[in-house]
Amino acid sequence: MSKATSRGARLASTRGAASDRKLSKEQIREAFMTKISHLAASSSCPVSDALSIIRQTQVQLHALTDASATANVLTTRIELCDVLLGEISGIRSSLAKDLRRTREPQLALI
């Protein structure tokens, strides 16, 4: 499974949890493996993709703040935080790579 697919799958799993607070762990895992893989394919810019996923994850995380603290809701919150951390890490890596590229001497100019 690609990195983008797994991130999207984690994000998709939380959508159902926000609407139905009593999802079984199996239902969450099933949703975890489906949908939102198209997010990464929607744009060629990794930072833009990551920001889009962060925005959607943040909305879902806020939707769960009113939910009672059941095991499934807590698990979903942890998964959403994992998505956020993964996307932030991806943005950092992408920006660091871009910075290295801009600091490399241009061969055509030398």
Secondary structure, DSSP 8 states (H G I E B T S, - for coil): --HHHHHHHHHHHHHHHHH-TT--HHHHHHHHTSS-THHHHS-S-HHHHHHHHHHHHHHHHHHGGGS---HHHHHHHHHHHHHHHHHHHHHHHHHHHHHHHHHS--GGG-
